[in-house]
Amino acid sequence: MYFKISEASALDIDDIVNITHLSMQQDPIYTHIFRDVSAEDERRFITTVVSRRFEVPNASTIFKVTEQDKGDHGSVDGSLAFLRDDRRRRSLCGSAASET
């Protein structure tokens, strides 16, 4: 598999919200804070926060990792790639990534 790291844009907000929502479900502090909040309200909150980051000129850049077809290094297939296991982390970040 091939991956491309690029800057995310406001067009990626829905994907960023979905990834943020899914990735935070096991965080004890996050789940405690949002314990009485509906999933719809939680997503609305994340969307508001992420949207504002694209409006602030000096905000840190949000990057995305997209999976590319094996034979085509020029076009992205559009799906965001999750770092599902240590093999992928090592291939993208080097062997030190599995130790963190």
Secondary structure, 3 states (H helix, E strand, C coil): CEEEEEECCHHHHHHHHHHHHHHCCCCHHHHHHCCCCCHHHHHHHHHHHHHHHHHCCCCCCCEEEEEECCCCCCCEEEEECCCCCHHHHHHHHCHHHHHC
